[in-house]
């Protein structure tokens, strides 16, 4: 759970106050880092299948590659889950 939690803290730094003792993950090359982070967040979302989630992205026209990759990853995970 530590690796997944560290990746969640990378995405949502406000979690650091609730989990100050979680060490950050080792840095990888940017593409590998994104794949690890999103790969760890998708199973976290799958664990929450019983509860719906609303993902709101404001100003999506300003989205960078990382945000687009995250949306594509989540869309694929949601399409294959048995919700």
Buried (B, 14 or more C-beta within 10 A) or exposed (E): EEEBBBBBBBEEEEBEEEEEEBEEBEEEEEEEBBBBBBEBBBEEBBEEEEEEEEEEEEEEEEBEEBEEBBBEBBEEBBEEEEE
